[in-house]
Amino acid sequence: MTTDKIFRELDIAGWLVNSLYQIDRYTWRASLRNHNYCYEIAEGDSPKAALEKALEKTKENGYDPHDKRFPFGPRLLSLDDIGL
């Protein structure tokens, strides 16, 4: 998949690139988020590979793009939110 196609698919699905950075010489990490502050994170050996893997994770069975368990990010989580 080309990088342009990855960004097009992210845009259509409503995902934003939260961050894309290099962890070490061989590993890149891509973090995606949607308007509900749901995140998907993946790593790859190139920026493109990390973005592709993160995009694929958004399509996994059982994923709900409207999941509002964490609407304001982790700083406002309660013990009930994480099941404790």
HTML snippet that shows the backbone in 3Dmol.js (N, CA, C, O; Angstrom):
<script src="https://3Dmol.org/build/3Dmol-min.js"></script>
<div id="view" style="width:600px;height:400px;position:relative"></div>
<script>
const pdb = `
ATOM      1  N   MET A   1       0.851  -1.168   0.000  1.00  0.00           N
ATOM      2  CA  MET A   1       0.000   0.000   0.000  1.00  0.00           C
ATOM      3  C   MET A   1       0.905   1.242   0.000  1.00  0.00           C
ATOM      4  O   MET A   1       1.892   1.297   0.734  1.00  0.00           O
ATOM      5  N   THR A   2       0.566   2.217  -0.813  1.00  0.00           N
ATOM      6  CA  THR A   2       1.373   3.427  -0.851  1.00  0.00           C
ATOM      7  C   THR A   2       1.054   4.309   0.352  1.00  0.00           C
ATOM      8  O   THR A   2      -0.001   4.176   0.971  1.00  0.00           O
ATOM      9  N   THR A   3       1.966   5.199   0.669  1.00  0.00           N
ATOM     10  CA  THR A   3       1.765   6.109   1.794  1.00  0.00           C
ATOM     11  C   THR A   3       0.551   6.992   1.557  1.00  0.00           C
ATOM     12  O   THR A   3      -0.210   7.259   2.487  1.00  0.00           O
ATOM     13  N   ASP A   4       0.360   7.447   0.323  1.00  0.00           N
ATOM     14  CA  ASP A   4      -0.813   8.268   0.007  1.00  0.00           C
ATOM     15  C   ASP A   4      -2.107   7.510   0.291  1.00  0.00           C
ATOM     16  O   ASP A   4      -3.057   8.079   0.828  1.00  0.00           O
ATOM     17  N   LYS A   5      -2.143   6.233  -0.067  1.00  0.00           N
ATOM     18  CA  LYS A   5      -3.345   5.429   0.162  1.00  0.00           C
ATOM     19  C   LYS A   5      -3.583   5.228   1.665  1.00  0.00           C
ATOM     20  O   LYS A   5      -4.728   5.233   2.117  1.00  0.00           O
ATOM     21  N   ILE A   6      -2.513   5.053   2.430  1.00  0.00           N
ATOM     22  CA  ILE A   6      -2.652   4.902   3.881  1.00  0.00           C
ATOM     23  C   ILE A   6      -3.305   6.149   4.464  1.00  0.00           C
ATOM     24  O   ILE A   6      -4.260   6.050   5.235  1.00  0.00           O
ATOM     25  N   PHE A   7      -2.791   7.334   4.094  1.00  0.00           N
ATOM     26  CA  PHE A   7      -3.347   8.579   4.621  1.00  0.00           C
ATOM     27  C   PHE A   7      -4.786   8.794   4.145  1.00  0.00           C
ATOM     28  O   PHE A   7      -5.611   9.320   4.893  1.00  0.00           O
ATOM     29  N   ARG A   8      -5.091   8.396   2.925  1.00  0.00           N
ATOM     30  CA  ARG A   8      -6.454   8.516   2.415  1.00  0.00           C
ATOM     31  C   ARG A   8      -7.404   7.636   3.221  1.00  0.00           C
ATOM     32  O   ARG A   8      -8.489   8.075   3.601  1.00  0.00           O
ATOM     33  N   GLU A   9      -6.996   6.392   3.483  1.00  0.00           N
ATOM     34  CA  GLU A   9      -7.841   5.479   4.260  1.00  0.00           C
ATOM     35  C   GLU A   9      -8.028   5.973   5.692  1.00  0.00           C
ATOM     36  O   GLU A   9      -9.120   5.871   6.250  1.00  0.00           O
ATOM     37  N   LEU A  10      -6.963   6.509   6.285  1.00  0.00           N
ATOM     38  CA  LEU A  10      -7.082   7.069   7.630  1.00  0.00           C
ATOM     39  C   LEU A  10      -8.085   8.215   7.647  1.00  0.00           C
ATOM     40  O   LEU A  10      -8.911   8.310   8.555  1.00  0.00           O
ATOM     41  N   ASP A  11      -8.012   9.077   6.650  1.00  0.00           N
ATOM     42  CA  ASP A  11      -8.913  10.220   6.568  1.00  0.00           C
ATOM     43  C   ASP A  11     -10.355   9.772   6.403  1.00  0.00           C
ATOM     44  O   ASP A  11     -11.249  10.290   7.074  1.00  0.00           O
ATOM     45  N   ILE A  12     -10.586   8.820   5.520  1.00  0.00           N
ATOM     46  CA  ILE A  12     -11.943   8.315   5.286  1.00  0.00           C
ATOM     47  C   ILE A  12     -12.525   7.687   6.547  1.00  0.00           C
ATOM     48  O   ILE A  12     -13.708   7.857   6.845  1.00  0.00           O
ATOM     49  N   ALA A  13     -11.694   6.962   7.283  1.00  0.00           N
ATOM     50  CA  ALA A  13     -12.158   6.282   8.496  1.00  0.00           C
ATOM     51  C   ALA A  13     -12.222   7.208   9.707  1.00  0.00           C
ATOM     52  O   ALA A  13     -12.698   6.802  10.767  1.00  0.00           O
ATOM     53  N   GLY A  14     -11.754   8.440   9.564  1.00  0.00           N
ATOM     54  CA  GLY A  14     -11.842   9.394  10.668  1.00  0.00           C
ATOM     55  C   GLY A  14     -10.717   9.300  11.680  1.00  0.00           C
ATOM     56  O   GLY A  14     -10.883   9.712  12.828  1.00  0.00           O
ATOM     57  N   TRP A  15      -9.588   8.771  11.279  1.00  0.00           N
ATOM     58  CA  TRP A  15      -8.437   8.658  12.183  1.00  0.00           C
ATOM     59  C   TRP A  15      -7.431   9.766  11.906  1.00  0.00           C
ATOM     60  O   TRP A  15      -7.273  10.206  10.768  1.00  0.00           O
ATOM     61  N   LEU A  16      -6.758  10.208  12.953  1.00  0.00           N
ATOM     62  CA  LEU A  16      -5.700  11.206  12.858  1.00  0.00           C
ATOM     63  C   LEU A  16      -4.388  10.565  13.257  1.00  0.00           C
ATOM     64  O   LEU A  16      -4.369   9.663  14.095  1.00  0.00           O
ATOM     65  N   VAL A  17      -3.295  11.012  12.675  1.00  0.00           N
ATOM     66  CA  VAL A  17      -1.978  10.545  13.109  1.00  0.00           C
ATOM     67  C   VAL A  17      -1.615  11.367  14.328  1.00  0.00           C
ATOM     68  O   VAL A  17      -1.302  12.553  14.223  1.00  0.00           O
ATOM     69  N   ASN A  18      -1.659  10.728  15.485  1.00  0.00           N
ATOM     70  CA  ASN A  18      -1.349  11.386  16.740  1.00  0.00           C
ATOM     71  C   ASN A  18       0.155  11.626  16.839  1.00  0.00           C
ATOM     72  O   ASN A  18       0.598  12.712  17.213  1.00  0.00           O
ATOM     73  N   SER A  19       0.938  10.592  16.498  1.00  0.00           N
ATOM     74  CA  SER A  19       2.395  10.740  16.475  1.00  0.00           C
ATOM     75  C   SER A  19       3.004   9.648  15.596  1.00  0.00           C
ATOM     76  O   SER A  19       2.425   8.579  15.401  1.00  0.00           O
ATOM     77  N   LEU A  20       4.161   9.947  15.085  1.00  0.00           N
ATOM     78  CA  LEU A  20       4.937   9.002  14.286  1.00  0.00           C
ATOM     79  C   LEU A  20       6.388   9.321  14.576  1.00  0.00           C
ATOM     80  O   LEU A  20       6.887  10.385  14.210  1.00  0.00           O
ATOM     81  N   TYR A  21       7.062   8.392  15.235  1.00  0.00           N
ATOM     82  CA  TYR A  21       8.438   8.686  15.638  1.00  0.00           C
ATOM     83  C   TYR A  21       9.292   7.434  15.661  1.00  0.00           C
ATOM     84  O   TYR A  21       8.799   6.306  15.626  1.00  0.00           O
ATOM     85  N   GLN A  22      10.588   7.678  15.721  1.00  0.00           N
ATOM     86  CA  GLN A  22      11.564   6.604  15.703  1.00  0.00           C
ATOM     87  C   GLN A  22      11.973   6.278  17.136  1.00  0.00           C
ATOM     88  O   GLN A  22      12.422   7.152  17.878  1.00  0.00           O
ATOM     89  N   ILE A  23      11.810   4.999  17.520  1.00  0.00           N
ATOM     90  CA  ILE A  23      12.161   4.549  18.863  1.00  0.00           C
ATOM     91  C   ILE A  23      13.658   4.309  18.960  1.00  0.00           C
ATOM     92  O   ILE A  23      14.308   4.732  19.916  1.00  0.00           O
ATOM     93  N   ASP A  24      14.179   3.641  17.983  1.00  0.00           N
ATOM     94  CA  ASP A  24      15.611   3.385  17.897  1.00  0.00           C
ATOM     95  C   ASP A  24      15.970   3.323  16.414  1.00  0.00           C
ATOM     96  O   ASP A  24      15.160   3.682  15.560  1.00  0.00           O
ATOM     97  N   ARG A  25      17.147   2.881  16.120  1.00  0.00           N
ATOM     98  CA  ARG A  25      17.618   2.890  14.732  1.00  0.00           C
ATOM     99  C   ARG A  25      16.764   2.018  13.805  1.00  0.00           C
ATOM    100  O   ARG A  25      16.722   2.258  12.598  1.00  0.00           O
ATOM    101  N   TYR A  26      16.088   1.017  14.357  1.00  0.00           N
ATOM    102  CA  TYR A  26      15.376   0.033  13.524  1.00  0.00           C
ATOM    103  C   TYR A  26      13.865   0.028  13.708  1.00  0.00           C
ATOM    104  O   TYR A  26      13.176  -0.718  13.012  1.00  0.00           O
ATOM    105  N   THR A  27      13.329   0.825  14.613  1.00  0.00           N
ATOM    106  CA  THR A  27      11.914   0.712  14.949  1.00  0.00           C
ATOM    107  C   THR A  27      11.215   2.074  14.949  1.00  0.00           C
ATOM    108  O   THR A  27      11.692   3.042  15.541  1.00  0.00           O
ATOM    109  N   TRP A  28      10.082   2.111  14.274  1.00  0.00           N
ATOM    110  CA  TRP A  28       9.223   3.295  14.255  1.00  0.00           C
ATOM    111  C   TRP A  28       7.916   2.970  14.957  1.00  0.00           C
ATOM    112  O   TRP A  28       7.461   1.826  14.929  1.00  0.00           O
ATOM    113  N   ARG A  29       7.307   3.970  15.587  1.00  0.00           N
ATOM    114  CA  ARG A  29       6.013   3.789  16.259  1.00  0.00           C
ATOM    115  C   ARG A  29       5.020   4.812  15.722  1.00  0.00           C
ATOM    116  O   ARG A  29       5.315   6.004  15.635  1.00  0.00           O
ATOM    117  N   ALA A  30       3.830   4.316  15.361  1.00  0.00           N
ATOM    118  CA  ALA A  30       2.741   5.172  14.897  1.00  0.00           C
ATOM    119  C   ALA A  30       1.607   5.102  15.911  1.00  0.00           C
ATOM    120  O   ALA A  30       1.220   4.020  16.352  1.00  0.00           O
ATOM    121  N   SER A  31       1.090   6.247  16.268  1.00  0.00           N
ATOM    122  CA  SER A  31      -0.046   6.335  17.177  1.00  0.00           C
ATOM    123  C   SER A  31      -1.165   7.058  16.436  1.00  0.00           C
ATOM    124  O   SER A  31      -0.979   8.170  15.941  1.00  0.00           O
ATOM    125  N   LEU A  32      -2.325   6.416  16.365  1.00  0.00           N
ATOM    126  CA  LEU A  32      -3.503   6.998  15.720  1.00  0.00           C
ATOM    127  C   LEU A  32      -4.552   7.287  16.773  1.00  0.00           C
ATOM    128  O   LEU A  32      -4.611   6.612  17.801  1.00  0.00           O
ATOM    129  N   ARG A  33      -5.389   8.297  16.517  1.00  0.00           N
ATOM    130  CA  ARG A  33      -6.525   8.543  17.414  1.00  0.00           C
ATOM    131  C   ARG A  33      -7.710   9.017  16.593  1.00  0.00           C
ATOM    132  O   ARG A  33      -7.562   9.575  15.505  1.00  0.00           O
ATOM    133  N   ASN A  34      -8.889   8.780  17.146  1.00  0.00           N
ATOM    134  CA  ASN A  34     -10.088   9.275  16.472  1.00  0.00           C
ATOM    135  C   ASN A  34     -10.718  10.379  17.324  1.00  0.00           C
ATOM    136  O   ASN A  34     -10.150  10.786  18.337  1.00  0.00           O
ATOM    137  N   HIS A  35     -11.880  10.855  16.916  1.00  0.00           N
ATOM    138  CA  HIS A  35     -12.508  11.969  17.621  1.00  0.00           C
ATOM    139  C   HIS A  35     -12.974  11.601  19.028  1.00  0.00           C
ATOM    140  O   HIS A  35     -13.243  12.490  19.837  1.00  0.00           O
ATOM    141  N   ASN A  36     -13.074  10.319  19.331  1.00  0.00           N
ATOM    142  CA  ASN A  36     -13.457   9.878  20.676  1.00  0.00           C
ATOM    143  C   ASN A  36     -12.253   9.595  21.557  1.00  0.00           C
ATOM    144  O   ASN A  36     -12.390   9.037  22.645  1.00  0.00           O
ATOM    145  N   TYR A  37     -11.080   9.976  21.090  1.00  0.00           N
ATOM    146  CA  TYR A  37      -9.830   9.745  21.809  1.00  0.00           C
ATOM    147  C   TYR A  37      -9.562   8.262  22.042  1.00  0.00           C
ATOM    148  O   TYR A  37      -8.997   7.880  23.067  1.00  0.00           O
ATOM    149  N   CYS A  38      -9.967   7.434  21.091  1.00  0.00           N
ATOM    150  CA  CYS A  38      -9.590   6.031  21.095  1.00  0.00           C
ATOM    151  C   CYS A  38      -8.279   5.936  20.318  1.00  0.00           C
ATOM    152  O   CYS A  38      -8.122   6.564  19.271  1.00  0.00           O
ATOM    153  N   TYR A  39      -7.357   5.160  20.830  1.00  0.00           N
ATOM    154  CA  TYR A  39      -6.021   5.085  20.245  1.00  0.00           C
ATOM    155  C   TYR A  39      -5.711   3.701  19.699  1.00  0.00           C
ATOM    156  O   TYR A  39      -6.196   2.693  20.213  1.00  0.00           O
ATOM    157  N   GLU A  40      -4.903   3.665  18.661  1.00  0.00           N
ATOM    158  CA  GLU A  40      -4.285   2.445  18.165  1.00  0.00           C
ATOM    159  C   GLU A  40      -2.808   2.750  17.976  1.00  0.00           C
ATOM    160  O   GLU A  40      -2.449   3.786  17.417  1.00  0.00           O
ATOM    161  N   ILE A  41      -1.960   1.857  18.438  1.00  0.00           N
ATOM    162  CA  ILE A  41      -0.517   2.048  18.356  1.00  0.00           C
ATOM    163  C   ILE A  41       0.103   0.805  17.737  1.00  0.00           C
ATOM    164  O   ILE A  41      -0.275  -0.319  18.067  1.00  0.00           O
ATOM    165  N   ALA A  42       1.058   1.015  16.837  1.00  0.00           N
ATOM    166  CA  ALA A  42       1.753  -0.115  16.213  1.00  0.00           C
ATOM    167  C   ALA A  42       3.190   0.296  15.915  1.00  0.00           C
ATOM    168  O   ALA A  42       3.511   1.479  15.801  1.00  0.00           O
ATOM    169  N   GLU A  43       4.039  -0.714  15.791  1.00  0.00           N
ATOM    170  CA  GLU A  43       5.448  -0.482  15.480  1.00  0.00           C
ATOM    171  C   GLU A  43       5.828  -1.227  14.210  1.00  0.00           C
ATOM    172  O   GLU A  43       5.257  -2.267  13.884  1.00  0.00           O
ATOM    173  N   GLY A  44       6.811  -0.668  13.499  1.00  0.00           N
ATOM    174  CA  GLY A  44       7.304  -1.285  12.278  1.00  0.00           C
ATOM    175  C   GLY A  44       8.729  -0.868  12.011  1.00  0.00           C
ATOM    176  O   GLY A  44       9.292  -0.048  12.737  1.00  0.00           O
ATOM    177  N   ASP A  45       9.314  -1.431  10.969  1.00  0.00           N
ATOM    178  CA  ASP A  45      10.706  -1.130  10.658  1.00  0.00           C
ATOM    179  C   ASP A  45      10.870   0.118   9.794  1.00  0.00           C
ATOM    180  O   ASP A  45      11.989   0.493   9.444  1.00  0.00           O
ATOM    181  N   SER A  46       9.752   0.760   9.452  1.00  0.00           N
ATOM    182  CA  SER A  46       9.771   2.015   8.712  1.00  0.00           C
ATOM    183  C   SER A  46       8.526   2.811   9.104  1.00  0.00           C
ATOM    184  O   SER A  46       7.590   2.246   9.670  1.00  0.00           O
ATOM    185  N   PRO A  47       8.502   4.113   8.812  1.00  0.00           N
ATOM    186  CA  PRO A  47       7.293   4.882   9.113  1.00  0.00           C
ATOM    187  C   PRO A  47       6.064   4.297   8.412  1.00  0.00           C
ATOM    188  O   PRO A  47       4.987   4.209   9.002  1.00  0.00           O
ATOM    189  N   LYS A  48       6.232   3.906   7.171  1.00  0.00           N
ATOM    190  CA  LYS A  48       5.125   3.331   6.398  1.00  0.00           C
ATOM    191  C   LYS A  48       4.628   2.036   7.034  1.00  0.00           C
ATOM    192  O   LYS A  48       3.419   1.834   7.151  1.00  0.00           O
ATOM    193  N   ALA A  49       5.534   1.162   7.442  1.00  0.00           N
ATOM    194  CA  ALA A  49       5.143  -0.113   8.052  1.00  0.00           C
ATOM    195  C   ALA A  49       4.390   0.118   9.364  1.00  0.00           C
ATOM    196  O   ALA A  49       3.405  -0.565   9.642  1.00  0.00           O
ATOM    197  N   ALA A  50       4.847   1.069  10.163  1.00  0.00           N
ATOM    198  CA  ALA A  50       4.171   1.361  11.428  1.00  0.00           C
ATOM    199  C   ALA A  50       2.762   1.894  11.178  1.00  0.00           C
ATOM    200  O   ALA A  50       1.816   1.494  11.857  1.00  0.00           O
ATOM    201  N   LEU A  51       2.620   2.796  10.204  1.00  0.00           N
ATOM    202  CA  LEU A  51       1.293   3.323   9.870  1.00  0.00           C
ATOM    203  C   LEU A  51       0.376   2.237   9.324  1.00  0.00           C
ATOM    204  O   LEU A  51      -0.801   2.190   9.681  1.00  0.00           O
ATOM    205  N   GLU A  52       0.894   1.366   8.466  1.00  0.00           N
ATOM    206  CA  GLU A  52       0.084   0.276   7.919  1.00  0.00           C
ATOM    207  C   GLU A  52      -0.432  -0.640   9.025  1.00  0.00           C
ATOM    208  O   GLU A  52      -1.606  -1.013   9.037  1.00  0.00           O
ATOM    209  N   LYS A  53       0.455  -1.000   9.957  1.00  0.00           N
ATOM    210  CA  LYS A  53       0.046  -1.887  11.048  1.00  0.00           C
ATOM    211  C   LYS A  53      -0.994  -1.232  11.938  1.00  0.00           C
ATOM    212  O   LYS A  53      -1.950  -1.884  12.357  1.00  0.00           O
ATOM    213  N   ALA A  54      -0.820   0.056  12.234  1.00  0.00           N
ATOM    214  CA  ALA A  54      -1.799   0.759  13.065  1.00  0.00           C
ATOM    215  C   ALA A  54      -3.146   0.840  12.355  1.00  0.00           C
ATOM    216  O   ALA A  54      -4.192   0.669  12.980  1.00  0.00           O
ATOM    217  N   LEU A  55      -3.121   1.102  11.043  1.00  0.00           N
ATOM    218  CA  LEU A  55      -4.365   1.145  10.272  1.00  0.00           C
ATOM    219  C   LEU A  55      -5.051  -0.210  10.280  1.00  0.00           C
ATOM    220  O   LEU A  55      -6.272  -0.275  10.422  1.00  0.00           O
ATOM    221  N   GLU A  56      -4.307  -1.278  10.133  1.00  0.00           N
ATOM    222  CA  GLU A  56      -4.888  -2.621  10.170  1.00  0.00           C
ATOM    223  C   GLU A  56      -5.525  -2.909  11.525  1.00  0.00           C
ATOM    224  O   GLU A  56      -6.566  -3.563  11.594  1.00  0.00           O
ATOM    225  N   LYS A  57      -4.911  -2.427  12.601  1.00  0.00           N
ATOM    226  CA  LYS A  57      -5.471  -2.660  13.937  1.00  0.00           C
ATOM    227  C   LYS A  57      -6.824  -1.985  14.107  1.00  0.00           C
ATOM    228  O   LYS A  57      -7.657  -2.460  14.879  1.00  0.00           O
ATOM    229  N   THR A  58      -7.056  -0.878  13.394  1.00  0.00           N
ATOM    230  CA  THR A  58      -8.357  -0.206  13.499  1.00  0.00           C
ATOM    231  C   THR A  58      -9.457  -1.018  12.838  1.00  0.00           C
ATOM    232  O   THR A  58     -10.638  -0.758  13.066  1.00  0.00           O
ATOM    233  N   LYS A  59      -9.085  -2.001  12.020  1.00  0.00           N
ATOM    234  CA  LYS A  59     -10.066  -2.810  11.292  1.00  0.00           C
ATOM    235  C   LYS A  59     -10.306  -4.176  11.928  1.00  0.00           C
ATOM    236  O   LYS A  59     -11.049  -4.991  11.380  1.00  0.00           O
ATOM    237  N   GLU A  60      -9.683  -4.435  13.083  1.00  0.00           N
ATOM    238  CA  GLU A  60      -9.812  -5.747  13.720  1.00  0.00           C
ATOM    239  C   GLU A  60     -11.248  -5.992  14.159  1.00  0.00           C
ATOM    240  O   GLU A  60     -11.968  -5.060  14.518  1.00  0.00           O
ATOM    241  N   ASN A  61     -11.654  -7.249  14.126  1.00  0.00           N
ATOM    242  CA  ASN A  61     -13.001  -7.621  14.572  1.00  0.00           C
ATOM    243  C   ASN A  61     -13.215  -7.190  16.008  1.00  0.00           C
ATOM    244  O   ASN A  61     -12.334  -7.325  16.857  1.00  0.00           O
ATOM    245  N   GLY A  62     -14.382  -6.678  16.255  1.00  0.00           N
ATOM    246  CA  GLY A  62     -14.721  -6.274  17.614  1.00  0.00           C
ATOM    247  C   GLY A  62     -14.327  -4.845  17.939  1.00  0.00           C
ATOM    248  O   GLY A  62     -14.655  -4.356  19.020  1.00  0.00           O
ATOM    249  N   TYR A  63     -13.638  -4.160  17.042  1.00  0.00           N
ATOM    250  CA  TYR A  63     -13.246  -2.782  17.316  1.00  0.00           C
ATOM    251  C   TYR A  63     -14.438  -1.866  17.089  1.00  0.00           C
ATOM    252  O   TYR A  63     -15.116  -1.967  16.067  1.00  0.00           O
ATOM    253  N   ASP A  64     -14.693  -0.985  18.026  1.00  0.00           N
ATOM    254  CA  ASP A  64     -15.807  -0.055  17.919  1.00  0.00           C
ATOM    255  C   ASP A  64     -15.269   1.372  17.846  1.00  0.00           C
ATOM    256  O   ASP A  64     -14.769   1.881  18.848  1.00  0.00           O
ATOM    257  N   PRO A  65     -15.357   2.029  16.695  1.00  0.00           N
ATOM    258  CA  PRO A  65     -14.817   3.384  16.580  1.00  0.00           C
ATOM    259  C   PRO A  65     -15.565   4.403  17.432  1.00  0.00           C
ATOM    260  O   PRO A  65     -15.109   5.536  17.588  1.00  0.00           O
ATOM    261  N   HIS A  66     -16.702   4.010  17.979  1.00  0.00           N
ATOM    262  CA  HIS A  66     -17.479   4.915  18.826  1.00  0.00           C
ATOM    263  C   HIS A  66     -17.329   4.581  20.305  1.00  0.00           C
ATOM    264  O   HIS A  66     -18.104   5.056  21.136  1.00  0.00           O
ATOM    265  N   ASP A  67     -16.341   3.772  20.628  1.00  0.00           N
ATOM    266  CA  ASP A  67     -16.080   3.382  22.007  1.00  0.00           C
ATOM    267  C   ASP A  67     -15.781   4.628  22.827  1.00  0.00           C
ATOM    268  O   ASP A  67     -14.814   5.339  22.551  1.00  0.00           O
ATOM    269  N   LYS A  68     -16.598   4.893  23.825  1.00  0.00           N
ATOM    270  CA  LYS A  68     -16.419   6.098  24.628  1.00  0.00           C
ATOM    271  C   LYS A  68     -16.034   5.777  26.065  1.00  0.00           C
ATOM    272  O   LYS A  68     -16.313   6.556  26.976  1.00  0.00           O
ATOM    273  N   ARG A  69     -15.389   4.623  26.269  1.00  0.00           N
ATOM    274  CA  ARG A  69     -14.957   4.306  27.634  1.00  0.00           C
ATOM    275  C   ARG A  69     -13.960   5.319  28.155  1.00  0.00           C
ATOM    276  O   ARG A  69     -13.927   5.602  29.353  1.00  0.00           O
ATOM    277  N   PHE A  70     -13.147   5.869  27.267  1.00  0.00           N
ATOM    278  CA  PHE A  70     -12.106   6.806  27.681  1.00  0.00           C
ATOM    279  C   PHE A  70     -12.238   8.101  26.881  1.00  0.00           C
ATOM    280  O   PHE A  70     -11.329   8.440  26.124  1.00  0.00           O
ATOM    281  N   PRO A  71     -13.337   8.830  27.027  1.00  0.00           N
ATOM    282  CA  PRO A  71     -13.590   9.972  26.149  1.00  0.00           C
ATOM    283  C   PRO A  71     -12.620  11.135  26.325  1.00  0.00           C
ATOM    284  O   PRO A  71     -12.475  11.946  25.410  1.00  0.00           O
ATOM    285  N   PHE A  72     -11.962  11.239  27.455  1.00  0.00           N
ATOM    286  CA  PHE A  72     -11.066  12.364  27.675  1.00  0.00           C
ATOM    287  C   PHE A  72      -9.636  11.910  27.912  1.00  0.00           C
ATOM    288  O   PHE A  72      -8.841  12.643  28.499  1.00  0.00           O
ATOM    289  N   GLY A  73      -9.308  10.722  27.466  1.00  0.00           N
ATOM    290  CA  GLY A  73      -7.961  10.219  27.639  1.00  0.00           C
ATOM    291  C   GLY A  73      -7.755   9.624  29.017  1.00  0.00           C
ATOM    292  O   GLY A  73      -8.651   9.688  29.859  1.00  0.00           O
ATOM    293  N   PRO A  74      -6.592   9.047  29.260  1.00  0.00           N
ATOM    294  CA  PRO A  74      -6.350   8.307  30.505  1.00  0.00           C
ATOM    295  C   PRO A  74      -6.284   9.157  31.759  1.00  0.00           C
ATOM    296  O   PRO A  74      -6.413   8.613  32.855  1.00  0.00           O
ATOM    297  N   ARG A  75      -6.089  10.466  31.654  1.00  0.00           N
ATOM    298  CA  ARG A  75      -5.933  11.264  32.872  1.00  0.00           C
ATOM    299  C   ARG A  75      -7.204  11.348  33.695  1.00  0.00           C
ATOM    300  O   ARG A  75      -7.137  11.657  34.885  1.00  0.00           O
ATOM    301  N   LEU A  76      -8.376  11.079  33.096  1.00  0.00           N
ATOM    302  CA  LEU A  76      -9.630  11.171  33.829  1.00  0.00           C
ATOM    303  C   LEU A  76     -10.279   9.807  34.080  1.00  0.00           C
ATOM    304  O   LEU A  76     -11.477   9.738  34.356  1.00  0.00           O
ATOM    305  N   LEU A  77      -9.514   8.739  33.989  1.00  0.00           N
ATOM    306  CA  LEU A  77     -10.068   7.407  34.212  1.00  0.00           C
ATOM    307  C   LEU A  77     -10.386   7.193  35.689  1.00  0.00           C
ATOM    308  O   LEU A  77      -9.683   7.680  36.575  1.00  0.00           O
ATOM    309  N   SER A  78     -11.454   6.458  35.925  1.00  0.00           N
ATOM    310  CA  SER A  78     -11.769   6.041  37.285  1.00  0.00           C
ATOM    311  C   SER A  78     -11.463   4.554  37.401  1.00  0.00           C
ATOM    312  O   SER A  78     -11.186   3.896  36.398  1.00  0.00           O
ATOM    313  N   LEU A  79     -11.512   4.027  38.608  1.00  0.00           N
ATOM    314  CA  LEU A  79     -11.281   2.597  38.804  1.00  0.00           C
ATOM    315  C   LEU A  79     -12.355   1.777  38.095  1.00  0.00           C
ATOM    316  O   LEU A  79     -12.080   0.676  37.618  1.00  0.00           O
ATOM    317  N   ASP A  80     -13.583   2.307  38.023  1.00  0.00           N
ATOM    318  CA  ASP A  80     -14.664   1.613  37.311  1.00  0.00           C
ATOM    319  C   ASP A  80     -14.363   1.507  35.815  1.00  0.00           C
ATOM    320  O   ASP A  80     -14.706   0.509  35.181  1.00  0.00           O
ATOM    321  N   ASP A  81     -13.721   2.534  35.250  1.00  0.00           N
ATOM    322  CA  ASP A  81     -13.396   2.522  33.826  1.00  0.00           C
ATOM    323  C   ASP A  81     -12.454   1.390  33.456  1.00  0.00           C
ATOM    324  O   ASP A  81     -12.550   0.829  32.365  1.00  0.00           O
ATOM    325  N   ILE A  82     -11.550   1.055  34.355  1.00  0.00           N
ATOM    326  CA  ILE A  82     -10.568   0.013  34.041  1.00  0.00           C
ATOM    327  C   ILE A  82     -10.908  -1.322  34.699  1.00  0.00           C
ATOM    328  O   ILE A  82     -10.109  -2.258  34.672  1.00  0.00           O
ATOM    329  N   GLY A  83     -12.103  -1.403  35.290  1.00  0.00           N
ATOM    330  CA  GLY A  83     -12.591  -2.675  35.815  1.00  0.00           C
ATOM    331  C   GLY A  83     -12.031  -3.085  37.156  1.00  0.00           C
ATOM    332  O   GLY A  83     -11.988  -4.275  37.468  1.00  0.00           O
ATOM    333  N   LEU A  84     -11.606  -2.137  37.948  1.00  0.00           N
ATOM    334  CA  LEU A  84     -11.098  -2.477  39.290  1.00  0.00           C
ATOM    335  C   LEU A  84     -12.090  -2.099  40.374  1.00  0.00           C
ATOM    336  O   LEU A  84     -11.823  -2.314  41.557  1.00  0.00           O
TER     337      LEU A  84
END
`;
const viewer = $3Dmol.createViewer("view");
viewer.addModel(pdb, "pdb");
viewer.setStyle({}, {cartoon: {color: "spectrum"}});
viewer.zoomTo();
viewer.render();
</script>
